[in-house]
Amino acid sequence: MIVIKSQAAEDVHVLISISDTGVGFAPELAEKMFDPFFTTKLQGTGMGLRICRSIIESHGGRLWAVGAPGQGATFHVMLPTAGEAS
């Protein structure tokens, strides 16, 4: 199952959270998975999450992940509202 939520956050930002009930990931991988060329897939390039984070950061936002093995994962995207975007 996938759950998508959005809410106002930190003054003039919106927070979007995408959660699943999949296999999750070890907490120590939370930042490493955004490194260029890091992948857990046989056919993966390790660029997808790095590119996503780069695009979000270029718009003044943040992208991070929280997960636990066997308990799914949540990816959070925080972006400034239209009036505050840089």
FIBARO-631125 format. One record per residue (C-alpha): residue number from 1; residue in three letters; chain; x, y, z. Coordinates in nm, 2 decimals. Example, Ala and Ser with C-alpha at 12.3 -4.5 7.8 and 13.67 -1.06 7.14 Angstrom:
[marnu 1, "Ala", "A", [1.23, -0.45, 0.78]]
[marnu 2, "Ser", "A", [1.37, -0.11, 0.71]]
END
This chain:
[marnu 1, "Met", "A", [0.00, 0.00, 0.00]]
[marnu 2, "Ile", "A", [0.12, 0.35, -0.07]]
[marnu 3, "Val", "A", [0.00, 0.66, 0.12]]
[marnu 4, "Ile", "A", [0.05, 1.02, 0.00]]
[marnu 5, "Lys", "A", [0.00, 1.31, 0.24]]
[marnu 6, "Ser", "A", [0.05, 1.68, 0.21]]
[marnu 7, "Gln", "A", [0.04, 1.95, 0.47]]
[marnu 8, "Ala", "A", [0.15, 2.30, 0.55]]
[marnu 9, "Ala", "A", [0.49, 2.31, 0.73]]
[marnu 10, "Glu", "A", [0.75, 2.55, 0.86]]
[marnu 11, "Asp", "A", [0.59, 2.88, 0.78]]
[marnu 12, "Val", "A", [0.57, 2.90, 0.40]]
[marnu 13, "His", "A", [0.65, 2.55, 0.30]]
[marnu 14, "Val", "A", [0.45, 2.24, 0.20]]
[marnu 15, "Leu", "A", [0.55, 1.90, 0.31]]
[marnu 16, "Ile", "A", [0.46, 1.60, 0.09]]
[marnu 17, "Ser", "A", [0.51, 1.25, 0.24]]
[marnu 18, "Ile", "A", [0.50, 0.93, 0.04]]
[marnu 19, "Ser", "A", [0.49, 0.61, 0.25]]
[marnu 20, "Asp", "A", [0.48, 0.24, 0.16]]
[marnu 21, "Thr", "A", [0.45, -0.09, 0.35]]
[marnu 22, "Gly", "A", [0.73, -0.26, 0.16]]
[marnu 23, "Val", "A", [1.06, -0.41, 0.28]]
[marnu 24, "Gly", "A", [1.19, -0.07, 0.40]]
[marnu 25, "Phe", "A", [1.56, -0.01, 0.45]]
[marnu 26, "Ala", "A", [1.82, 0.01, 0.72]]
[marnu 27, "Pro", "A", [1.84, 0.35, 0.89]]
[marnu 28, "Glu", "A", [2.21, 0.39, 0.81]]
[marnu 29, "Leu", "A", [2.11, 0.39, 0.44]]
[marnu 30, "Ala", "A", [1.89, 0.70, 0.48]]
[marnu 31, "Glu", "A", [2.15, 0.94, 0.34]]
[marnu 32, "Lys", "A", [2.36, 0.70, 0.15]]
[marnu 33, "Met", "A", [2.08, 0.62, -0.09]]
[marnu 34, "Phe", "A", [2.10, 0.98, -0.23]]
[marnu 35, "Asp", "A", [2.47, 0.94, -0.32]]
[marnu 36, "Pro", "A", [2.55, 0.93, -0.69]]
[marnu 37, "Phe", "A", [2.58, 0.57, -0.82]]
[marnu 38, "Phe", "A", [2.45, 0.40, -0.50]]
[marnu 39, "Thr", "A", [2.20, 0.14, -0.59]]
[marnu 40, "Thr", "A", [2.05, -0.17, -0.44]]
[marnu 41, "Lys", "A", [1.91, -0.30, -0.77]]
[marnu 42, "Leu", "A", [2.09, -0.52, -1.01]]
[marnu 43, "Gln", "A", [2.00, -0.30, -1.31]]
[marnu 44, "Gly", "A", [2.00, 0.03, -1.12]]
[marnu 45, "Thr", "A", [2.22, 0.32, -1.21]]
[marnu 46, "Gly", "A", [2.21, 0.49, -0.87]]
[marnu 47, "Met", "A", [2.12, 0.82, -1.02]]
[marnu 48, "Gly", "A", [1.74, 0.85, -0.97]]
[marnu 49, "Leu", "A", [1.72, 0.97, -0.61]]
[marnu 50, "Arg", "A", [2.03, 1.19, -0.66]]
[marnu 51, "Ile", "A", [1.87, 1.36, -0.95]]
[marnu 52, "Cys", "A", [1.54, 1.40, -0.76]]
[marnu 53, "Arg", "A", [1.72, 1.56, -0.47]]
[marnu 54, "Ser", "A", [1.91, 1.79, -0.69]]
[marnu 55, "Ile", "A", [1.60, 1.92, -0.87]]
[marnu 56, "Ile", "A", [1.41, 1.97, -0.54]]
[marnu 57, "Glu", "A", [1.71, 2.15, -0.38]]
[marnu 58, "Ser", "A", [1.74, 2.38, -0.69]]
[marnu 59, "His", "A", [1.38, 2.49, -0.61]]
[marnu 60, "Gly", "A", [1.47, 2.57, -0.25]]
[marnu 61, "Gly", "A", [1.34, 2.24, -0.10]]
[marnu 62, "Arg", "A", [1.46, 1.93, 0.07]]
[marnu 63, "Leu", "A", [1.42, 1.55, 0.01]]
[marnu 64, "Trp", "A", [1.49, 1.29, 0.27]]
[marnu 65, "Ala", "A", [1.39, 0.93, 0.36]]
[marnu 66, "Val", "A", [1.30, 0.74, 0.67]]
[marnu 67, "Gly", "A", [1.27, 0.36, 0.68]]
[marnu 68, "Ala", "A", [1.30, 0.05, 0.89]]
[marnu 69, "Pro", "A", [1.37, -0.30, 0.77]]
[marnu 70, "Gly", "A", [1.04, -0.49, 0.72]]
[marnu 71, "Gln", "A", [0.83, -0.18, 0.80]]
[marnu 72, "Gly", "A", [0.83, 0.02, 0.48]]
[marnu 73, "Ala", "A", [0.97, 0.36, 0.40]]
[marnu 74, "Thr", "A", [0.86, 0.72, 0.38]]
[marnu 75, "Phe", "A", [1.01, 0.98, 0.15]]
[marnu 76, "His", "A", [0.95, 1.35, 0.25]]
[marnu 77, "Val", "A", [0.96, 1.64, 0.01]]
[marnu 78, "Met", "A", [0.95, 1.99, 0.15]]
[marnu 79, "Leu", "A", [0.91, 2.28, -0.09]]
[marnu 80, "Pro", "A", [0.85, 2.65, -0.05]]
[marnu 81, "Thr", "A", [0.52, 2.78, -0.16]]
[marnu 82, "Ala", "A", [0.49, 2.97, -0.49]]
[marnu 83, "Gly", "A", [0.54, 3.31, -0.32]]
[marnu 84, "Glu", "A", [0.86, 3.20, -0.15]]
[marnu 85, "Ala", "A", [1.03, 2.99, -0.41]]
[marnu 86, "Ser", "A", [1.39, 3.10, -0.50]]
END
